Amino acid sequence: MTVSEQVTLSELARAGFAELSSAREALAELSNLTSTDIRNLLTAFARAGDPDSALRLVREHLERHPGRFSELSGLEWERLALLYGASEGLAQFWQRNPASLLPLLSRGGAIRSAQTYRDELLSAVESGETAAIPVLTPELQQRLRDNPEAWEEPIDRKVRAGEAGWSALRIRYRQLLAEITLADLEAADPTLLFSEVSRALSDLADAALEAAMLVARATLAAGGGSGIPIPAEHARKAPLAVIAMGKCGARELNIVSDVDVLFVTDSAASNIGTDDLLRATTRIAGETMRAIGAPSFEPPLWEVDPNLRPEGKDGALVRTVDSYLNYYDRWAQSWEFQALLKARYSAGDERIGTQFIAAVTPLIWATKDRPDFVGSVRRMRERVTENIDIADIDYQIKLGPGGLRDVEFSVQLLQLVHGAHDESLRLRSTLDALTALVQGGYIARADGEELSNSYRQLRVWEHRLQLRHLRRTALMPREHEPQRVLARTSGYGNAEALVTAWEKIKQRVRSLHIKIFYAPLLSAVAQLQGEDLLLTPDAARDRLQSIGFKDPQGALRHLQTLTAGTSRRAQIQRNLLPVLLQWLGEGVNPDAGLLAFRRISEANAEQPWYLRLLRDGTEAAERLTRVLSGSRFGADLLEKMPECVAWLEDDSRLQPLASSAITEEMNALATRRETIEAVAEAVKRVHRREILRLVLSRLVGVTDEKQSAAGLDAAHTALLSVLLTQIQRFTPGADSLRIALIAMGRYGGGELGFASDLDVIAVYGAPEGVEGAASIAQTVVATLRQLVSDPLTGTELDLDLRPEGKNGSLVRNLTGYRNYYEKWSLTWEAQALLRARFVAGDKTLAAEFFEIADAVRYRDSFGSEQLREVRKLKARMETERLPRGAQPRRHLKLGPGGVSDTEWLVQLWQMQHGLKVPALRTVETLAALEAAVQAGICSAADARVLRTAWELASQLRSAIMLWEGRASDTLPTDRHALAGISCILGFDPAHTTELEEAWFSASRRARQVFEEQFFGARL
């Protein structure tokens, strides 16, 4: 019987092999090569995460180094299989450097002290050879500072320079990394060993930085290195400290990770001049980074990342302590102090490092009181997912939803909020801080334990993935086979169990973030029975302030009202409010949002569908908080019509209704009313409801600006049509008159925004013999103007474009209009008629009116006199109608590049060419602009510029109305208001200058086109 026949394929499958036939042959061959019983080998390789890979790598090792594994014991074979089955990167290392492998297999894995790692790596780079360069270690520098007379003592060490030092450091580092890795792989439960492993990896990184700095000094002292040489004595003596940041600073480093650092020096610690000191330490820092991360025969360990320094990549690599403090005092942003939460002395001059940490620590805990803290917290959250490939987001263990960053964000946020008053929370490690938060009563014990366990498991998976090829990665494998390998190396039976556990952890981490931050706020106000934590009022206020509430005391009162009592409604509110508070906090005005939510909840208190919708709906609750915290206009309307919350769950109910449908409903209500006041109240309620529908659909992204304009046109037109008919019904003598309403301005163009008035003119006709027809028509139109007015929606009927403006009659008959336009009208009145459109009343009468209007607006000729008049009036309007004190470039209507520039230019072209170019005879600005392009009047490039500015100005005017609840043509200067407007329009509310620059840029280009075409225009 041959050796290979002693192992069956089923036994190989149970051991975890995937390539069964080839594995049986390879095991037999290995058994023969090493004189090892094949069943002992099978037992050993069954311990491997990837038995096939382990077997292949062992054979490759033997091909390069024959005979090395002939005397391994069973335990040593298991250790070899564990290592090679988990890490191809380490296997390749031992193929390059085999000497240390057998001793490791004999003694097993180990986690050593920080001092031991330091001693080991310093010893690795030392050399007694004459070519080595003597370099002062930081300890010896400190001794010399304490005793300057000791310069003659032979207290320096000889250290390898250049790539010889790099290789010695990297080889010994990987040998020690293998010890840690083997200890981790041999653990019965690696999650329980995680903290020790990550601390050991951090300590090993500190030691590597220390040894790398000595190699750097030796290299520079010998005149080597990359860059301008520095004096040898400066290379030896210039004091430099390395501050570890991020995971290394927290002593929770990965297997392979960037090591974030700051480099610090101190002119007071040296007799070298400041400029020379900074030059020397910058060279030392650069060479330290190269010793660890530059390409060489022995591959780099990891990247030393100094980009958390002041000014990032553009800032100085090394600064003095005083320079750092000056920057932090004058220019630093909140996130930079948050990054310092993890700062820890790592290597180099310990006195300088300790001095730096002591100086910056108070700054960290004052972050909560900085003006931009709330925005900074939001940006912290945004940075969790920014730059993630959308294809990877569901596989991201680190950055994806429910991943490591969610845990770290939750813990760090609570530290920053409460650590200012509770020094027990001032810890660097995520797990240590989480324990302190539980002990301090800031997180429920069960939630803290679950979050801690989830974090440990996620970190173990991350370590196993990085260990495979000694590369940075945090992506859960997509394919079954690598999932199976990860499952085996991390204590799960199969890929299915691994994926199930991962999905459960992601879900729990996401929900725990909301629960641990927001749920204690409710316990602080509701005195809930059975809670194992209770925030103090001060702690609750701090937590609310941290998410954007400017009146936390008021917010606590609202929460108390919403959750008071033992009713089912109060219980549901307590369950809902944690997530609702998070969503409100993501809005720009959470205070107003919570107050409005309270009022709406009280108004819907007896409606069983309300809380059920918020609890069970897929989108309604989040959409509601977005509206309430992001739009005063929307919140005010919802408070008046709280039943409309139900629309938020169903996009079809947010679609604008056709004018005919609205008109039919209004007519049905009107016919059952006995007074015109009752009619107006009923139809205006429908009108408000439709405006609210449009507001909600715009705010939650169901409709765009164009669809909103069409919906507003439909709602307003239905209101005018029904009210006009009903006023004629209730006004004595009016039923015999024909009255038509002609829309003008943006209403006529079908280009309404939420801030637009309803510009109209009115025309009447009366049968012969009707006495007082003009007076009756005047009464009808005046009553219409009065009844249409609605402060809640901002609706106003504006008749100022009528002949003679405010001094003219509210309504005229056809003869009156004809006589006026023939004898007295000015060019601007012809211009205004370009957008005239019938909207309500008698269509036949309107058609007769347009026969008169067409002769006025599309004339046979448009001469130089008319051109001068238009130009003169435009210039006068810009100087006289601009509000006093307004910044012209912020005025969206009359300012440079505002809507009036585009509209006046297009209307000039319509008056000049409308008779000859039929396509220009349109009431729509953008349609006329496109017609001008097609007719060769305007270039396509200029048209794009004009369109962009006109559309953005229109969107901004609507967004201002949605945010503030009142119309304004001026872009605010207040940053809070700009943030709200930015949010509505899809700009980043944390960077309001982006919105301003978008407008300034668009309007500047549009003004340039306008001036060239309007004031430079020729007939």
HELIX and SHEET records of a PDB file:
HELIX    1   1 SER A    4  GLN A    6  5                                   3    
HELIX    2   2 LEU A    9  ALA A   15  1                                   7    
HELIX    3   3 LEU A   20  THR A   34  1                                  15    
HELIX    4   4 ILE A   38  PHE A   45  1                                   8    
HELIX    5   5 PRO A   51  ARG A   64  1                                  14    
HELIX    6   6 GLY A   74  ALA A   86  1                                  13    
HELIX    7   7 GLU A   88  ARG A   96  1                                   9    
HELIX    8   8 PRO A   98  SER A  100  5                                   3    
HELIX    9   9 LEU A  101  ARG A  107  1                                   7    
HELIX   10  10 ALA A  114  VAL A  125  1                                  12    
HELIX   11  11 PRO A  138  ASP A  146  1                                   9    
HELIX   12  12 PRO A  148  GLU A  152  5                                   5    
HELIX   13  13 GLY A  162  GLU A  186  1                                  25    
HELIX   14  14 PRO A  190  ALA A  221  1                                  32    
HELIX   15  15 ALA A  232  LYS A  237  1                                   6    
HELIX   16  16 GLY A  246  GLY A  249  1                                   4    
HELIX   17  17 SER A  267  ALA A  269  5                                   3    
HELIX   18  18 THR A  274  GLY A  293  1                                  20    
HELIX   19  19 GLY A  312  ASP A  314  5                                   3    
HELIX   20  20 VAL A  321  ARG A  330  1                                  10    
HELIX   21  21 SER A  334  ALA A  339  1                                   6    
HELIX   22  22 LEU A  340  LYS A  342  5                                   3    
HELIX   23  23 GLU A  350  TRP A  365  1                                  16    
HELIX   24  24 THR A  367  ASP A  369  5                                   3    
HELIX   25  25 PHE A  373  THR A  385  1                                  13    
HELIX   26  26 ILE A  393  TYR A  395  5                                   3    
HELIX   27  27 LEU A  404  HIS A  418  1                                  15    
HELIX   28  28 GLU A  423  LEU A  425  5                                   3    
HELIX   29  29 THR A  430  GLN A  439  1                                  10    
HELIX   30  30 ARG A  445  HIS A  469  1                                  25    
HELIX   31  31 HIS A  480  THR A  489  1                                  10    
HELIX   32  32 ALA A  495  ALA A  526  1                                  32    
HELIX   33  33 PRO A  537  SER A  546  1                                  10    
HELIX   34  34 PRO A  552  THR A  563  1                                  12    
HELIX   35  35 ARG A  568  GLU A  586  1                                  19    
HELIX   36  36 PRO A  590  ALA A  603  1                                  14    
HELIX   37  37 PRO A  608  ASP A  616  1                                   9    
HELIX   38  38 ALA A  620  GLY A  630  1                                  11    
HELIX   39  39 ARG A  632  LYS A  640  1                                   9    
HELIX   40  40 PRO A  642  GLU A  649  5                                   8    
HELIX   41  41 ASP A  651  LEU A  654  5                                   4    
HELIX   42  42 SER A  659  ALA A  670  1                                  12    
HELIX   43  43 ILE A  676  LEU A  699  1                                  24    
HELIX   44  44 GLU A  705  PHE A  730  1                                  26    
HELIX   45  45 ALA A  734  SER A  736  5                                   3    
HELIX   46  46 GLY A  745  GLY A  748  1                                   4    
HELIX   47  47 ALA A  773  VAL A  788  1                                  16    
HELIX   48  48 GLY A  805  ASN A  807  5                                   3    
HELIX   49  49 LEU A  814  LYS A  823  1                                  10    
HELIX   50  50 THR A  827  LEU A  833  1                                   7    
HELIX   51  51 LYS A  843  ARG A  857  1                                  15    
HELIX   52  52 SER A  864  GLU A  880  1                                  17    
HELIX   53  53 PRO A  888  ARG A  890  5                                   3    
HELIX   54  54 VAL A  899  HIS A  913  1                                  15    
HELIX   55  55 PRO A  918  LEU A  920  5                                   3    
HELIX   56  56 THR A  925  GLN A  934  1                                  10    
HELIX   57  57 ALA A  940  GLU A  964  1                                  25    
HELIX   58  58 ARG A  975  LEU A  985  1                                  11    
HELIX   59  59 THR A  992  PHE A 1010  1                                  19    
HELIX   60  60 GLU A 1011  PHE A 1015  3                                   5    
SHEET    1   A 2 ILE A 133  VAL A 135  0                                        
SHEET    2   A 2 ARG A 157  VAL A 159 -1                                        
SHEET    1   B 4 VAL A 304  ASP A 305  0                                        
SHEET    2   B 4 VAL A 259  THR A 265  1                                        
SHEET    3   B 4 ALA A 241  ALA A 244 -1                                        
SHEET    4   B 4 ARG A 344  GLY A 348 -1                                        
SHEET    1   C 3 VAL A 304  ASP A 305  0                                        
SHEET    2   C 3 VAL A 259  THR A 265  1                                        
SHEET    3   C 3 VAL A 318  THR A 320  1                                        
SHEET    1   D 4 LEU A 797  ASP A 798  0                                        
SHEET    2   D 4 LEU A 758  GLY A 765  1                                        
SHEET    3   D 4 ARG A 738  ALA A 743 -1                                        
SHEET    4   D 4 ARG A 837  GLY A 841 -1                                        
SHEET    1   E 3 LEU A 797  ASP A 798  0                                        
SHEET    2   E 3 LEU A 758  GLY A 765  1                                        
SHEET    3   E 3 VAL A 811  ASN A 813  1                                        
END                                                                             
